[in-house]
Amino acid sequence: MPQLHRMSIVLAAVLVSAAAARADLSATDVKALGDADFSTRQAAMRKLLADESVTPDQIAKAFPAAESVEQKHRLITLARHHLLRLARQRDFPFRREPGLPTVPGALGLTHGPVTSDELPQLKQSGVRIRRTLPGFPAHAALETGDLILAIEGNPLPANFTSEQISRYFGDAIQMVQAGQTVTLSVHRDGKTVDVKVKLAPHAALSGMYQPELRSVYEKEWAAYREMVLREGK
C-alpha cells in the first residue's frame, strides 16, 4: 500500500502527543467491534477512539480483516476520528508552559440547553449532547444523547434560561486550559457517571469546523477513505 504508507509517514511526523507507540490493531480488536453483544462493541469502540496511539495506518492494515458491515463501518469511523485528531494536532499545536498565555480549552461538540423546569427530579439545568465532532476529545469520551449535569463537581445552575445555560457551559469549558483534563458529571442510560476529558485548543474548533468540517480537512479525509476502501477489497 504505497500511498497509504506515504500518508502514514506524514501523519506519524505530526503526532504531538506523548503516547507510547501502539502495536497494530489485533484480530481481537477487530473481532470485538463485531461482537454479538452491543455493549461489548460499544466498549471496544470507545477504547479505540480514546487511544491516541492508534494511527490511521494501523486501521487501514486491519480493515481487510473486518468481516461484517458493522466492523467495517466502525473501523472507518475510527480512522476518521484519528486522522482528524492528527490534523488538529498538526495545524493547531500548543504548549503549556509557565509565562505563556492561557489557551482556552474545547470539548468539540454541539449541545442543547435543558432547563431545570425540564429536569424537575434533578432540580438543576443541564446540556444535552447533540453531536460530537470527530478529531476532538468529546468524540472519544461522550455520546449523542448524554446529559451533562456538572463540571468539576459544580452543577449547572437551576432557574437559568436556555441562553444562560449555553453561555455558562461554554464559558466554564473555555476557562479550562487546553491540555488539561476536566471531569464532567454525565447522565447516561439512567445513571450518572463521571467522565474525564482532556481538552483541545478552542481555536481549533473554528479552524476546522464552521459549523461543518472545512473543505481542506474533508478532502484529506475523503482521499484517505477512498484509499482504505480500495486497498481493503
C-alpha positions in Angstrom: 0.0 0.0 0.0 2.5 2.7 -1.1 0.0 5.6 -1.0 -1.2 4.6 2.5 2.4 4.2 3.6 3.4 7.7 2.4 0.4 9.2 4.2 1.2 7.3 7.4 4.7 8.7 7.4 3.3 12.2 7.2 0.7 11.6 9.9 3.4 10.0 12.2 5.5 13.1 11.8 2.7 15.4 13.1 1.9 13.3 16.2 2.5 15.6 19.1 1.1 13.6 21.9 3.4 11.7 24.3 1.5 8.4 23.9 3.7 5.4 23.5 3.7 3.6 20.2 0.9 1.1 19.9 1.2 -2.3 18.2 -1.1 -2.8 15.1 -4.7 -3.5 15.8 -5.1 -7.1 16.7 -7.6 -9.6 15.4 -9.2 -9.4 18.9 -9.7 -5.6 18.5 -11.4 -6.1 15.1 -13.5 -9.1 16.4 -14.7 -7.1 19.4 -16.1 -4.4 17.0 -18.4 -7.0 15.6 -19.2 -8.9 18.8 -22.8 -10.2 19.2 -23.2 -8.1 22.4 -23.9 -4.4 21.7 -22.3 -3.2 24.9 -19.1 -5.1 24.1 -19.0 -3.5 20.6 -19.5 -0.1 22.2 -16.9 -0.6 24.8 -14.3 -1.7 22.2 -15.2 1.3 20.1 -14.8 3.8 22.9 -11.5 2.2 23.9 -10.0 2.6 20.4 -11.4 6.1 20.0 -9.7 7.2 23.2 -6.4 5.5 22.4 -4.2 8.3 21.0 -1.5 5.8 20.0 -3.9 4.4 17.3 -3.0 5.6 13.8 -5.0 5.6 10.5 -2.3 3.4 9.0 -2.9 0.7 11.7 -6.6 0.9 11.0 -6.1 0.6 7.2 -4.0 -2.5 7.8 -6.8 -4.0 10.0 -9.5 -3.2 7.5 -9.2 -6.3 5.3 -9.8 -8.5 8.4 -13.2 -6.9 9.0 -15.9 -9.4 8.1 -19.2 -7.6 8.8 -20.6 -4.3 7.5 -20.6 -3.0 11.1 -17.0 -3.9 11.7 -16.0 -2.0 8.5 -18.2 1.0 9.5 -16.7 1.2 12.9 -13.1 1.0 11.5 -13.9 3.8 9.1 -15.4 5.8 11.9 -12.2 5.2 14.0 -10.0 6.2 11.0 -11.9 9.5 10.5 -11.5 10.5 14.1 -7.8 9.7 14.4 -6.9 11.2 11.1 -8.7 14.5 12.0 -7.2 14.3 15.5 -3.7 14.2 14.0 -4.6 17.0 11.6 -5.8 19.1 14.6 -2.5 18.5 16.5 -0.6 19.3 13.3 -2.4 22.6 12.5 -3.3 23.8 16.0 -0.3 22.9 18.3 0.0 24.5 21.7 2.4 24.4 24.6 1.5 24.6 28.3 4.4 26.4 29.9 4.7 29.0 32.7 4.6 32.5 31.4 2.8 31.7 28.1 -0.8 33.0 27.6 -3.6 30.7 28.6 -5.1 28.6 25.7 -8.8 28.2 26.2 -10.0 24.6 26.0 -12.7 22.9 23.9 -14.6 19.7 24.0 -15.7 19.6 20.4 -19.5 19.1 20.5 -22.8 20.7 19.8 -25.4 20.8 22.5 -28.9 21.9 23.5 -29.6 23.5 26.9 -32.1 21.8 29.2 -33.7 24.0 31.9 -34.4 22.9 35.5 -38.1 23.0 34.6 -37.4 20.2 32.2 -35.5 18.3 34.9 -37.9 18.5 37.9 -36.4 15.4 39.7 -32.9 16.8 39.4 -33.8 20.4 40.2 -31.0 21.8 38.1 -30.1 22.6 34.5 -28.1 20.6 32.0 -26.9 20.4 28.4 -27.9 17.6 26.1 -25.2 16.5 23.6 -26.5 16.6 20.1 -23.3 15.7 18.2 -19.6 15.1 18.9 -17.0 16.2 16.4 -14.5 13.7 15.0 -10.9 14.7 15.8 -11.9 16.3 19.1 -11.9 14.9 22.7 -15.6 14.7 23.1 -15.9 12.3 20.2 -13.9 9.7 22.2 -15.4 10.2 25.6 -19.0 11.3 25.2 -22.1 10.1 23.3 -25.0 11.7 21.5 -27.9 12.0 24.0 -25.6 12.3 27.1 -26.8 14.9 29.6 -24.0 16.9 31.2 -25.1 18.0 34.7 -21.9 19.3 36.3 -18.4 20.5 35.5 -15.7 19.6 38.1 -18.4 18.8 40.6 -20.2 22.1 40.1 -23.8 21.6 38.9 -25.2 23.7 36.1 -27.3 26.3 38.0 -31.1 25.9 38.3 -33.5 28.6 37.1 -31.3 29.7 34.2 -32.8 30.4 30.8 -31.7 28.3 27.8 -29.5 31.2 26.6 -27.9 31.5 30.1 -27.3 27.7 30.3 -25.5 27.7 26.9 -23.4 30.7 27.8 -22.5 29.3 31.3 -21.5 26.0 29.8 -19.3 27.5 27.1 -17.6 29.9 29.4 -16.9 27.2 32.0 -15.2 24.9 29.5 -13.2 27.7 27.9 -11.9 28.8 31.3 -10.1 25.4 31.5 -6.7 25.4 29.8 -6.3 23.3 26.7 -4.4 20.1 27.5 -5.9 19.9 31.0 -8.4 17.3 32.0 -11.9 18.3 33.0 -14.4 16.0 34.9 -17.9 16.0 33.7 -20.9 14.5 35.5 -22.9 12.8 32.8 -26.4 11.3 33.0 -26.4 8.3 30.6 -28.6 5.2 30.4 -30.4 6.1 33.6 -27.4 6.7 35.8 -24.9 9.5 36.4 -21.2 8.8 35.8 -18.0 10.9 35.9 -16.3 11.3 32.5 -12.8 12.7 32.3 -12.0 14.6 29.1 -8.6 16.2 28.1 -9.5 19.5 26.3 -8.3 20.6 22.8 -7.5 24.2 21.9 -10.6 26.2 21.4 -9.1 27.9 18.3 -9.1 24.5 16.5 -12.9 24.4 16.5 -13.4 27.4 14.2 -10.3 26.4 12.4 -11.6 23.0 11.4 -15.4 23.3 11.8 -17.7 26.2 10.9 -20.0 24.5 11.7 -19.3 21.6 9.3 -15.9 20.3 8.6 -13.9 22.7 6.4 -13.2 21.5 2.9 -9.5 21.2 3.3 -10.0 18.5 6.0 -12.9 16.9 4.2 -10.8 16.5 1.1 -7.9 15.0 3.2 -10.3 12.5 4.8 -12.1 11.7 1.5 -8.8 10.8 -0.2 -7.7 8.6 2.7 -11.1 6.8 2.9 -11.0 6.1 -0.8 -7.6 4.5 -0.4 -8.7 2.4 2.5 -11.7 1.1 0.7 -9.8 0.4 -2.5 -7.0 -1.4 -0.7 -9.4 -3.3 1.5 -11.2 -5.0 -1.3 
